[in-house]
Amino acid sequence: MADSTAPGQPGFTTITDPALYLDGIPHQRFAAMRATPGLVWHPYEDDGFWAVTRHAEVREVSKTAQVYSSAIGHTNLWDLEADALEARRSLIDTDAPDHTRLRRLVAGSFTPRNVRQWTETVREISAELLDRYLAGGGGDWVEQVAAPLPIRVILAMLGVPGEDADHLVELSNYLVEGTGDRQSIPADAFGNTTELRLLPFNSPASHALFEYAERLGGLRRDHPEDDLVSRLVAAVDDGERLSPNEYRNLFHLLIFAGNETTRTALTHGAMALADHPEQWARVVDGSVSVEVAGEEILRWATPVLHMRRTAAVDTTLAGTDIAAGQKVVMWYASANRDETVFDDPGSFDVGRVDNPHVAFGGGGPHLCLGAFLARLEITVLLEEMVARRMVLRRTGEPVRTRSNFVNGVLSVDFVPEVA
């Protein structure tokens, strides 16, 4: 999509072209939009959307689910046909009461108390990956550390065999491609015969993930174990089991969200700490806790760049009238650099204490289900790096994901040293 001028917005430039993000988040464009009174109307396809770029308005949209719907039109930037809407609908694409029912079925596994039970698992995996990375002299951080850590943890929680981790990481990578404007695999990859418009991210990798979910679900129905998939296939909430479509879409969401977003945070965190060694020194010498540093990594990374809502009724936000049916898109990447909320937001400061970032969303019923798990993984990995007095030196530029949805990095190389 070429740069264009929107009605009443002189000098407006697009923020939806996936190619823009190959050079990182276009923060200057977002800053200009934040400085524009009211909301900015952004042309997109045959219509457009209201861009919500300031922290306060992102929180207001997030917390007012009865006005800003996740179910009407789903959470994609683009519109979908009615049959595609239903085929692709997952937990994040629902409103109450369906959202309440579905979230209740899985929320118990992601409470702080239950997540803490996985601390030693996270520590063992982190230690193994870091020791191997050090012994091998470094290399691609994404492949060797950031990707395998969260996927191995979520697979353990789901009850997926560890030997399948590489395959599911591969599928997740293809899903990320689907958030951009091109894919590297044909429509019939993995034996897919479903129309791409009916699959999440328009990706044949979703077909493969659905098939995997169904095979594992069948195994757990016959031979249940103490894992999340067993609980999902046996779940009864108010007398109603998960439908086959709800189950496979929920499994798909847990794999993607439990893998891609955390590895993005771990990768951007590693790059920031390598690029700002004085900040990492504050963590290593104990001046700043790993928990506080982890929150700044999340703000800095903003793994998910945006989410869409659709106005269920006529409303007004930031002095801008919004008609029922219009798209409203929250840009978390912009809100996390809001100058009215964060002091010197363009600086990476591991000691930032007042840090109400929206990396997990702006609150409300759709606050990220895996927030506690992501925090645990980041914290433990930092602790293990500190224990080894490990310092990363970047040896090249990152290869970024061509996507306006996830702030992904495909690869980045470091040489590890011991301080």
Buried (B, 14 or more C-beta within 10 A) or exposed (E): BEEEEBEEBEEBBBBBBBEBBBEEBBBEBBBBBBEBEBBBBBBBEEEBBBBBBBBBBBBBBBBBBEBBBBBBBBBBBEBBEEEBBEBBBBBBBBBEEBBBBBBEBBEEBBEEEBBEEBEEBBBEBBBBBBEEBBEEEBBBBBBBBBBBBBBBBBBBBBBBEEEEBEEBBEBBBBBBBBBBBEBEBEBEBBEBEBEBEBBBBBBBBBBBBBBBBBEBBEBBEEEBEEBBBBBBBEBEEEEEBBEEBBBBBBBBBBBBBBBBBBBBBBBBBBBBBBEBEEBBBBBBEEEBBBEBBBBBBBBBBBBBBBBBBBBBEEBEBBEBEBEEBBBBBBBBBBBBBBBEBBEEBEEBBBBBEEBBBBBBBBBBBBEBBBBBBBBBBBBBBBBBBBEBEBBBEBEEEBBBBBBBBBBBBBBBBBEBEEE
